[in-house]
Amino acid sequence: MNPTIRQNLDDIHGPDKAAQNRAYEAVIAATDSSVEWAYDVWDEVVTDLRHKDNHVRAIAAQLLCNLAKSDPEVRITSDFPALLNVTRDERFVTARHCLQSLWKVGVAGPPQQKIWREGVVLRFTECRTEKNWSLIRYDILQSMRNVYDVTPDDGIRTAAQELIDSETDDKYRKKYAKPWKDV
């Protein structure tokens, strides 16, 4: 693994917030395309999903979503429950960063898309009692649209429409339909 990547991962755990932010930007940029070192850091990133610092949890969630494209062993399918758990984080900003990155798992391949789809549908149905449930639902429908835009699967569009239709409040149904209005 590149020593710069190792330093960035170390900086993510450090006390210097400016260094942490620089490191976050660097690892996210580095993982915008497939990388050979994914498994060198995989277990560490999965462990960080439960880190005491919510910034580290958020970064780990986003990084793991980015690493899904570099996962020929399809490890993400067994680690997806831990990733989905971050969408329930006590700090909503952390949960939301994870939710907004989940779509990257859904475009990594058919098995990844299957586990992603099951996960986001579950989150949509279970989040109604949570404080920010309407934002969670909106982010899920946007995630589904992002995956649909990359892999135009009518099953995703149909599942999204079913979730939208399950909302009984017209105000929220209209809000949830926005990402899908031009399909």
MDAnalysis code that builds the backbone (N, CA, C; Angstrom):
import MDAnalysis as mda
import numpy as np

u = mda.Universe.empty(549, n_residues=183, atom_resindex=np.repeat(np.arange(183), 3), trajectory=True)
u.add_TopologyAttr("name", ["N", "CA", "C"] * 183)
u.add_TopologyAttr("resid", np.arange(1, 184))
u.add_TopologyAttr("resname", ["MET", "ASN", "PRO", "THR", "ILE", "ARG", "GLN", "ASN", "LEU", "ASP", "ASP", "ILE", "HIS", "GLY", "PRO", "ASP", "LYS", "ALA", "ALA", "GLN", "ASN", "ARG", "ALA", "TYR", "GLU", "ALA", "VAL", "ILE", "ALA", "ALA", "THR", "ASP", "SER", "SER", "VAL", "GLU", "TRP", "ALA", "TYR", "ASP", "VAL", "TRP", "ASP", "GLU", "VAL", "VAL", "THR", "ASP", "LEU", "ARG", "HIS", "LYS", "ASP", "ASN", "HIS", "VAL", "ARG", "ALA", "ILE", "ALA", "ALA", "GLN", "LEU", "LEU", "CYS", "ASN", "LEU", "ALA", "LYS", "SER", "ASP", "PRO", "GLU", "VAL", "ARG", "ILE", "THR", "SER", "ASP", "PHE", "PRO", "ALA", "LEU", "LEU", "ASN", "VAL", "THR", "ARG", "ASP", "GLU", "ARG", "PHE", "VAL", "THR", "ALA", "ARG", "HIS", "CYS", "LEU", "GLN", "SER", "LEU", "TRP", "LYS", "VAL", "GLY", "VAL", "ALA", "GLY", "PRO", "PRO", "GLN", "GLN", "LYS", "ILE", "TRP", "ARG", "GLU", "GLY", "VAL", "VAL", "LEU", "ARG", "PHE", "THR", "GLU", "CYS", "ARG", "THR", "GLU", "LYS", "ASN", "TRP", "SER", "LEU", "ILE", "ARG", "TYR", "ASP", "ILE", "LEU", "GLN", "SER", "MET", "ARG", "ASN", "VAL", "TYR", "ASP", "VAL", "THR", "PRO", "ASP", "ASP", "GLY", "ILE", "ARG", "THR", "ALA", "ALA", "GLN", "GLU", "LEU", "ILE", "ASP", "SER", "GLU", "THR", "ASP", "ASP", "LYS", "TYR", "ARG", "LYS", "LYS", "TYR", "ALA", "LYS", "PRO", "TRP", "LYS", "ASP", "VAL"])
u.atoms.positions = np.array([
    [0.856, -1.181, 0.000],
    [0.000, 0.000, 0.000],
    [0.893, 1.232, 0.000],
    [0.431, 2.222, -0.673],
    [1.110, 3.514, -0.751],
    [1.254, 4.113, 0.653],
    [2.459, 4.566, 1.022],
    [2.645, 5.148, 2.360],
    [1.772, 6.383, 2.609],
    [1.439, 7.097, 1.557],
    [0.570, 8.270, 1.710],
    [-0.827, 7.844, 2.158],
    [-1.322, 6.756, 1.600],
    [-2.638, 6.238, 2.008],
    [-2.590, 5.841, 3.484],
    [-1.534, 5.145, 3.890],
    [-1.400, 4.748, 5.298],
    [-1.385, 5.977, 6.199],
    [-0.652, 7.020, 5.798],
    [-0.594, 8.243, 6.598],
    [-1.970, 8.898, 6.675],
    [-2.674, 8.910, 5.561],
    [-4.021, 9.491, 5.575],
    [-4.950, 8.724, 6.503],
    [-4.882, 7.406, 6.482],
    [-5.724, 6.612, 7.375],
    [-5.360, 6.877, 8.831],
    [-4.083, 7.055, 9.103],
    [-3.661, 7.396, 10.464],
    [-4.166, 8.783, 10.860],
    [-4.101, 9.726, 9.927],
    [-4.556, 11.094, 10.210],
    [-6.058, 11.154, 10.489],
    [-6.807, 10.248, 9.890],
    [-8.251, 10.203, 10.146],
    [-8.520, 9.943, 11.630],
    [-7.628, 9.219, 12.282],
    [-7.776, 8.894, 13.702],
    [-7.122, 9.919, 14.616],
    [-6.434, 10.876, 14.043],
    [-5.685, 11.839, 14.853],
    [-6.551, 12.943, 15.421],
    [-5.980, 13.720, 16.337],
    [-6.723, 14.792, 17.005],
    [-6.852, 16.073, 16.178],
    [-6.029, 16.219, 15.153],
    [-6.021, 17.439, 14.332],
    [-7.153, 17.365, 13.302],
    [-8.203, 18.177, 13.510],
    [-9.380, 18.122, 12.621],
    [-9.047, 18.554, 11.195],
    [-8.138, 19.502, 11.034],
    [-7.740, 19.927, 9.685],
    [-7.035, 18.774, 8.964],
    [-6.152, 18.075, 9.663],
    [-5.459, 16.924, 9.073],
    [-6.464, 15.809, 8.782],
    [-7.434, 15.633, 9.676],
    [-8.466, 14.620, 9.472],
    [-9.271, 14.927, 8.203],
    [-9.645, 16.176, 8.019],
    [-10.407, 16.568, 6.827],
    [-9.591, 16.397, 5.555],
    [-8.321, 16.792, 5.590],
    [-7.450, 16.602, 4.420],
    [-7.322, 15.113, 4.097],
    [-7.136, 14.304, 5.133],
    [-6.998, 12.861, 4.940],
    [-8.283, 12.257, 4.365],
    [-9.414, 12.695, 4.877],
    [-10.706, 12.230, 4.363],
    [-10.820, 12.531, 2.864],
    [-10.556, 13.763, 2.502],
    [-10.645, 14.155, 1.085],
    [-9.699, 13.326, 0.223],
    [-8.507, 13.060, 0.740],
    [-7.520, 12.288, -0.021],
    [-7.954, 10.839, -0.223],
    [-8.456, 10.189, 0.832],
    [-8.841, 8.778, 0.671],
    [-10.109, 8.638, -0.169],
    [-11.000, 9.592, -0.064],
    [-12.203, 9.537, -0.902],
    [-11.826, 9.749, -2.368],
    [-10.953, 10.704, -2.624],
    [-10.494, 10.938, -4.006],
    [-9.754, 9.709, -4.537],
    [-8.918, 9.106, -3.705],
    [-8.150, 7.933, -4.132],
    [-9.051, 6.750, -4.463],
    [-10.194, 6.669, -3.805],
    [-11.094, 5.529, -4.011],
    [-12.249, 5.848, -4.961],
    [-12.160, 6.966, -5.654],
    [-13.159, 7.259, -6.684],
    [-13.098, 6.235, -7.809],
    [-11.934, 5.653, -7.996],
    [-11.790, 4.553, -8.937],
    [-11.275, 3.345, -8.161],
    [-11.283, 2.207, -8.798],
    [-10.871, 0.974, -8.142],
    [-9.415, 1.062, -7.672],
    [-9.156, 0.483, -6.508],
    [-7.802, 0.484, -5.945],
    [-7.379, -0.952, -5.624],
    [-6.071, -1.195, -5.677],
    [-5.551, -2.537, -5.402],
    [-5.389, -2.813, -3.915],
    [-5.384, -1.771, -3.107],
    [-5.089, -1.917, -1.676],
    [-6.341, -2.019, -0.800],
    [-7.481, -2.230, -1.387],
    [-8.736, -2.258, -0.619],
    [-8.681, -3.246, 0.544],
    [-8.197, -4.455, 0.291],
    [-8.194, -5.463, 1.353],
    [-7.107, -5.219, 2.395],
    [-6.136, -4.376, 2.073],
    [-5.122, -4.007, 3.068],
    [-5.741, -3.180, 4.201],
    [-6.814, -2.471, 3.886],
    [-7.436, -1.575, 4.870],
    [-8.859, -1.996, 5.242],
    [-9.406, -2.967, 4.549],
    [-10.812, -3.336, 4.680],
    [-11.250, -3.562, 6.130],
    [-10.562, -4.451, 6.825],
    [-10.973, -4.789, 8.200],
    [-10.889, -3.577, 9.124],
    [-9.874, -2.754, 8.922],
    [-9.723, -1.535, 9.725],
    [-10.903, -0.589, 9.484],
    [-11.295, -0.455, 8.236],
    [-12.410, 0.430, 7.904],
    [-13.711, -0.108, 8.501],
    [-13.927, -1.404, 8.408],
    [-15.137, -2.005, 8.988],
    [-15.150, -1.791, 10.509],
    [-14.020, -1.980, 11.146],
    [-13.928, -1.749, 12.599],
    [-14.255, -0.297, 12.937],
    [-13.802, 0.624, 12.088],
    [-14.047, 2.050, 12.335],
    [-15.516, 2.446, 12.226],
    [-16.345, 1.584, 11.679],
    [-17.781, 1.871, 11.639],
    [-18.371, 1.965, 13.046],
    [-17.639, 1.424, 14.033],
    [-18.093, 1.458, 15.425],
    [-17.174, 2.329, 16.294],
    [-16.376, 3.173, 15.685],
    [-15.420, 4.013, 16.412],
    [-16.159, 4.985, 17.333],
    [-15.519, 5.381, 18.425],
    [-16.152, 6.301, 19.382],
    [-16.361, 7.700, 18.812],
    [-15.551, 8.095, 17.831],
    [-15.645, 9.418, 17.213],
    [-16.582, 9.351, 16.002],
    [-17.643, 10.127, 16.032],
    [-18.615, 10.062, 14.931],
    [-18.018, 10.487, 13.596],
    [-17.008, 11.363, 13.604],
    [-16.365, 11.731, 12.342],
    [-15.654, 10.533, 11.725],
    [-15.000, 9.754, 12.548],
    [-14.321, 8.550, 12.068],
    [-15.355, 7.557, 11.541],
    [-16.486, 7.414, 12.239],
    [-17.551, 6.521, 11.751],
    [-18.064, 6.975, 10.390],
    [-18.284, 8.269, 10.240],
    [-18.792, 8.804, 8.965],
    [-17.791, 8.576, 7.840],
    [-16.533, 8.846, 8.118],
    [-15.496, 8.644, 7.097],
    [-15.399, 7.165, 6.737],
    [-15.416, 6.298, 7.739],
    [-15.331, 4.861, 7.487],
    [-16.496, 4.396, 6.615],
    [-17.690, 4.875, 6.893],
    [-18.861, 4.474, 6.104],
    [-18.712, 4.915, 4.652],
    [-18.308, 6.144, 4.453],
    [-18.147, 6.649, 3.088],
    [-17.010, 5.924, 2.363],
    [-15.926, 5.660, 3.082],
    [-14.794, 4.959, 2.481],
    [-15.174, 3.530, 2.112],
    [-15.893, 2.837, 3.001],
    [-16.299, 1.468, 2.689],
    [-17.226, 1.436, 1.476],
    [-18.127, 2.400, 1.380],
    [-18.986, 2.476, 0.192],
    [-18.139, 2.660, -1.069],
    [-17.123, 3.505, -0.994],
    [-16.237, 3.712, -2.142],
    [-15.427, 2.459, -2.461],
    [-15.041, 1.706, -1.443],
    [-14.235, 0.503, -1.661],
    [-15.038, -0.644, -2.259],
    [-16.352, -0.549, -2.265],
    [-17.187, -1.636, -2.804],
    [-16.823, -1.959, -4.246],
    [-16.380, -0.973, -5.001],
    [-16.000, -1.215, -6.394],
    [-14.660, -1.936, -6.512],
    [-13.912, -2.010, -5.416],
    [-12.589, -2.644, -5.380],
    [-12.646, -3.954, -4.599],
    [-13.765, -4.641, -4.662],
    [-14.053, -5.790, -3.801],
    [-14.426, -7.020, -4.626],
    [-13.454, -7.625, -5.350],
    [-13.798, -8.796, -6.170],
    [-14.264, -10.005, -5.355],
    [-13.914, -10.043, -4.068],
    [-14.367, -11.143, -3.206],
    [-15.780, -10.896, -2.666],
    [-16.338, -9.744, -2.954],
    [-17.683, -9.342, -2.562],
    [-17.856, -9.396, -1.028],
    [-16.834, -8.960, -0.319],
    [-16.899, -8.912, 1.149],
    [-17.988, -7.957, 1.647],
    [-18.301, -6.972, 0.839],
    [-19.278, -5.970, 1.264],
    [-20.605, -6.616, 1.637],
    [-20.925, -7.745, 1.015],
    [-22.216, -8.369, 1.328],
    [-22.271, -8.865, 2.777],
    [-21.148, -9.326, 3.309],
    [-21.167, -9.764, 4.712],
    [-20.972, -8.589, 5.666],
    [-20.363, -7.509, 5.199],
    [-20.139, -6.341, 6.054],
    [-21.228, -5.274, 5.905],
    [-22.168, -5.493, 4.988],
    [-23.215, -4.502, 4.753],
    [-24.083, -4.242, 5.986],
    [-24.417, -5.253, 6.797],
    [-25.210, -4.950, 7.988],
    [-24.534, -3.931, 8.918],
    [-23.218, -4.010, 9.063],
    [-22.499, -3.030, 9.891],
    [-22.568, -1.639, 9.256],
    [-22.482, -1.600, 7.952],
    [-22.592, -0.333, 7.238],
    [-24.006, 0.229, 7.374],
    [-25.002, -0.609, 7.202],
    [-26.389, -0.174, 7.341],
    [-26.670, 0.306, 8.762],
    [-26.007, -0.293, 9.732],
    [-26.184, 0.134, 11.112],
    [-25.742, 1.588, 11.320],
    [-24.758, 2.043, 10.556],
    [-24.320, 3.438, 10.665],
    [-25.436, 4.388, 10.224],
    [-26.353, 3.917, 9.405],
    [-27.484, 4.766, 9.003],
    [-28.452, 4.996, 10.164],
    [-28.207, 4.311, 11.272],
    [-29.005, 4.486, 12.491],
    [-28.190, 5.206, 13.571],
    [-27.086, 5.798, 13.197],
    [-26.155, 6.406, 14.152],
    [-26.862, 7.431, 15.034],
    [-26.402, 7.527, 16.279],
    [-26.962, 8.502, 17.223],
    [-26.759, 9.932, 16.740],
    [-25.723, 10.174, 15.976],
    [-25.470, 11.492, 15.386],
    [-26.044, 11.475, 13.970],
    [-27.104, 12.232, 13.742],
    [-27.798, 12.163, 12.463],
    [-26.898, 12.536, 11.295],
    [-25.985, 13.475, 11.490],
    [-25.090, 13.867, 10.404],
    [-24.243, 12.672, 9.953],
    [-23.839, 11.841, 10.890],
    [-23.070, 10.635, 10.568],
    [-23.939, 9.657, 9.785],
    [-25.157, 9.440, 10.276],
    [-26.090, 8.543, 9.594],
    [-26.364, 9.023, 8.176],
    [-26.522, 10.317, 8.017],
    [-26.873, 10.869, 6.711],
    [-25.713, 10.764, 5.726],
    [-24.485, 10.988, 6.197],
    [-23.320, 10.812, 5.309],
    [-23.271, 9.379, 4.792],
    [-23.566, 8.437, 5.659],
    [-23.589, 7.038, 5.243],
    [-24.714, 6.784, 4.241],
    [-25.917, 7.240, 4.571],
    [-27.060, 7.048, 3.673],
    [-26.781, 7.598, 2.275],
    [-26.157, 8.754, 2.219],
    [-25.914, 9.404, 0.934],
    [-24.804, 8.743, 0.130],
    [-24.060, 7.843, 0.746],
    [-23.001, 7.118, 0.037],
    [-23.383, 5.679, -0.304],
    [-24.441, 5.173, 0.289],
    [-24.809, 3.759, 0.114],
    [-25.015, 3.346, -1.336],
    [-25.440, 4.262, -2.167],
    [-25.720, 3.914, -3.559],
    [-24.488, 3.328, -4.256],
    [-23.307, 3.698, -3.784],
    [-22.071, 3.203, -4.405],
    [-21.933, 1.698, -4.220],
    [-22.528, 1.159, -3.183],
    [-22.561, -0.292, -2.995],
    [-23.509, -0.896, -4.028],
    [-24.621, -0.245, -4.269],
    [-25.633, -0.746, -5.193],
    [-25.194, -0.814, -6.639],
    [-24.129, -0.114, -6.998],
    [-23.655, -0.144, -8.390],
    [-22.401, -0.995, -8.556],
    [-21.960, -1.648, -7.486],
    [-20.710, -2.417, -7.539],
    [-20.863, -3.783, -8.208],
    [-22.089, -4.269, -8.347],
    [-22.318, -5.569, -8.979],
    [-23.641, -6.154, -8.523],
    [-24.122, -7.212, -9.182],
    [-25.424, -7.794, -8.832],
    [-25.563, -8.258, -7.382],
    [-24.599, -8.980, -6.793],
    [-24.800, -9.384, -5.385],
    [-24.812, -8.180, -4.445],
    [-23.993, -7.192, -4.757],
    [-23.953, -5.985, -3.942],
    [-25.262, -5.229, -4.068],
    [-25.791, -5.175, -5.282],
    [-27.057, -4.474, -5.491],
    [-28.190, -5.160, -4.744],
    [-28.159, -6.468, -4.707],
    [-29.216, -7.208, -3.998],
    [-29.204, -6.862, -2.511],
    [-28.042, -6.909, -1.866],
    [-27.965, -6.629, -0.430],
    [-28.263, -5.157, -0.142],
    [-27.807, -4.265, -1.032],
    [-28.091, -2.828, -0.887],
    [-29.602, -2.589, -0.956],
    [-30.233, -3.175, -1.972],
    [-31.672, -2.954, -2.163],
    [-32.478, -3.461, -0.968],
    [-32.158, -4.654, -0.497],
    [-32.847, -5.184, 0.682],
    [-32.646, -4.257, 1.882],
    [-31.435, -3.742, 2.023],
    [-31.121, -2.869, 3.148],
    [-31.852, -1.551, 3.110],
    [-31.883, -0.909, 1.941],
    [-32.537, 0.405, 1.882],
    [-34.053, 0.278, 1.989],
    [-34.610, -0.783, 1.462],
    [-36.055, -0.993, 1.607],
    [-36.389, -1.230, 3.084],
    [-35.577, -2.017, 3.762],
    [-35.775, -2.230, 5.196],
    [-35.701, -0.904, 5.960],
    [-34.677, -0.099, 5.688],
    [-34.524, 1.181, 6.385],
    [-35.720, 2.091, 6.126],
    [-36.222, 2.106, 4.890],
    [-37.377, 2.937, 4.560],
    [-38.567, 2.541, 5.419],
    [-38.796, 1.242, 5.534],
    [-39.984, 0.779, 6.257],
    [-39.840, 0.921, 7.763],
    [-38.634, 0.835, 8.301],
    [-38.461, 0.854, 9.749],
    [-38.208, 2.237, 10.339],
    [-37.892, 3.236, 9.523],
    [-37.428, 4.523, 10.061],
    [-38.555, 5.461, 10.489],
    [-39.789, 5.117, 10.263],
    [-40.923, 6.018, 10.511],
    [-40.970, 6.559, 11.939],
    [-40.453, 5.822, 12.887],
    [-40.502, 6.270, 14.284],
    [-39.268, 7.093, 14.678],
    [-38.324, 7.264, 13.766],
    [-37.099, 8.002, 14.076],
    [-37.318, 9.503, 13.902],
    [-36.455, 10.270, 14.541],
    [-36.594, 11.725, 14.555],
    [-36.597, 12.338, 13.148],
    [-35.688, 11.948, 12.304],
    [-35.553, 12.548, 10.970],
    [-36.016, 11.595, 9.869],
    [-37.110, 10.908, 10.119],
    [-37.577, 9.857, 9.218],
    [-37.816, 10.333, 7.795],
    [-38.337, 11.541, 7.602],
    [-38.638, 11.972, 6.232],
    [-37.357, 12.248, 5.444],
    [-36.319, 12.750, 6.105],
    [-35.026, 12.936, 5.425],
    [-34.387, 11.594, 5.098],
    [-34.496, 10.655, 6.014],
    [-33.963, 9.311, 5.769],
    [-34.647, 8.712, 4.545],
    [-35.963, 8.809, 4.506],
    [-36.703, 8.254, 3.369],
    [-36.338, 8.959, 2.061],
    [-36.193, 10.265, 2.113],
    [-35.804, 10.994, 0.910],
    [-34.417, 10.537, 0.434],
    [-33.472, 10.430, 1.365],
    [-32.118, 9.988, 1.001],
    [-32.128, 8.581, 0.415],
    [-32.983, 7.718, 0.934],
    [-33.089, 6.357, 0.399],
    [-33.599, 6.395, -1.035],
    [-34.617, 7.198, -1.289],
    [-35.150, 7.283, -2.654],
    [-34.151, 7.937, -3.606],
    [-33.362, 8.878, -3.105],
    [-32.303, 9.466, -3.932],
    [-31.217, 8.420, -4.209],
    [-30.898, 7.605, -3.214],
    [-29.936, 6.525, -3.393],
    [-30.418, 5.560, -4.478],
    [-31.697, 5.231, -4.423],
    [-32.265, 4.334, -5.427],
    [-32.193, 4.962, -6.813],
    [-32.427, 6.252, -6.893],
    [-32.335, 6.933, -8.187],
    [-30.893, 6.928, -8.692],
    [-29.935, 7.155, -7.795],
    [-28.525, 7.143, -8.201],
    [-28.134, 5.787, -8.781],
    [-28.581, 4.719, -8.135],
    [-28.282, 3.382, -8.645],
    [-28.989, 3.160, -9.977],
    [-30.228, 3.575, -10.068],
    [-30.984, 3.424, -11.315],
    [-30.296, 4.161, -12.465],
    [-29.751, 5.340, -12.189],
    [-29.078, 6.114, -13.238],
    [-27.844, 5.394, -13.774],
    [-27.174, 4.615, -12.929],
    [-25.976, 3.886, -13.359],
    [-26.348, 2.534, -13.959],
    [-27.309, 1.857, -13.355],
    [-27.734, 0.536, -13.821],
    [-29.254, 0.566, -13.998],
    [-29.736, 1.060, -15.130],
    [-31.190, 1.258, -15.306],
    [-31.989, -0.047, -15.234],
    [-32.240, -0.468, -14.020],
    [-32.972, -1.694, -13.741],
    [-34.398, -1.309, -13.357],
    [-35.351, -1.785, -14.126],
    [-36.747, -1.453, -13.838],
    [-37.195, -1.949, -12.468],
    [-36.539, -2.972, -11.936],
    [-36.871, -3.457, -10.605],
    [-36.598, -2.401, -9.539],
    [-35.558, -1.624, -9.742],
    [-35.244, -0.543, -8.798],
    [-36.300, 0.552, -8.905],
    [-36.639, 0.915, -10.128],
    [-37.662, 1.942, -10.326],
    [-38.993, 1.497, -9.725],
    [-39.355, 0.247, -9.942],
    [-40.608, -0.283, -9.398],
    [-40.575, -0.290, -7.867],
    [-39.464, -0.723, -7.289],
    [-39.350, -0.749, -5.826],
    [-39.446, 0.662, -5.254],
    [-38.807, 1.623, -5.916],
    [-38.879, 3.018, -5.458],
    [-40.316, 3.523, -5.528],
    [-40.994, 3.216, -6.617],
    [-42.374, 3.661, -6.763],
    [-43.269, 3.038, -5.692],
    [-43.024, 1.789, -5.368],
    [-43.804, 1.132, -4.311],
    [-43.574, 1.813, -2.964],
    [-42.327, 2.202, -2.701],
    [-42.041, 2.905, -1.442],
    [-42.732, 4.268, -1.423],
    [-42.663, 4.975, -2.530],
    [-43.336, 6.282, -2.625],
    [-44.831, 6.110, -2.409],
    [-45.404, 5.120, -3.067],
    [-46.848, 4.881, -2.959],
    [-47.272, 4.433, -1.560],
    [-46.339, 3.883, -0.798],
    [-46.681, 3.433, 0.557],
    [-46.859, 4.594, 1.533],
    [-46.411, 5.774, 1.140],
    [-46.567, 6.954, 2.002],
    [-47.997, 7.464, 1.896],
    [-48.677, 7.610, 3.014],
    [-50.077, 8.025, 3.003],
    [-50.246, 9.545, 3.003],
    [-49.235, 10.280, 3.395],
    [-49.307, 11.744, 3.446],
    [-48.883, 12.323, 2.091],
    [-49.807, 13.047, 1.440],
    [-49.532, 13.609, 0.114],
    [-48.287, 14.497, 0.100],
    [-48.100, 15.272, 1.149],
    [-46.944, 16.174, 1.229],
    [-45.639, 15.389, 1.095],
    [-45.518, 14.311, 1.851],
    [-44.294, 13.513, 1.809],
    [-44.201, 12.688, 0.526],
    [-45.328, 12.197, 0.041],
    [-45.303, 11.429, -1.205],
    [-44.760, 12.292, -2.336],
    [-45.181, 13.564, -2.394],
    [-44.669, 14.489, -3.423],
    [-43.174, 14.731, -3.243],
    [-42.746, 14.901, -2.003],
    [-41.318, 15.121, -1.720],
    [-40.499, 13.904, -2.176],
    [-40.952, 12.713, -1.834],
    [-40.220, 11.489, -2.165],
    [-40.182, 11.224, -3.675],
    [-41.184, 11.718, -4.375],
    [-41.249, 11.481, -5.829],
    [-40.284, 12.385, -6.607],
    [-39.804, 13.451, -5.995],
    [-38.945, 14.416, -6.717],
    [-37.741, 13.774, -7.412],
    [-36.969, 12.908, -6.762],
    [-35.832, 12.328, -7.478],
    [-36.239, 11.473, -8.683],
    [-37.495, 11.067, -8.736],
    [-37.965, 10.166, -9.773],
    [-38.876, 10.846, -10.795],
    [-39.052, 12.146, -10.717],
    [-40.058, 12.818, -11.548],
    [-39.800, 12.711, -13.050],
    [-38.557, 12.565, -13.476],
    [-38.287, 12.542, -14.912],
    [-38.053, 11.130, -15.462],
    [-38.508, 10.121, -14.712],
    [-38.344, 8.734, -15.188],
    [-39.676, 8.237, -15.709],
])
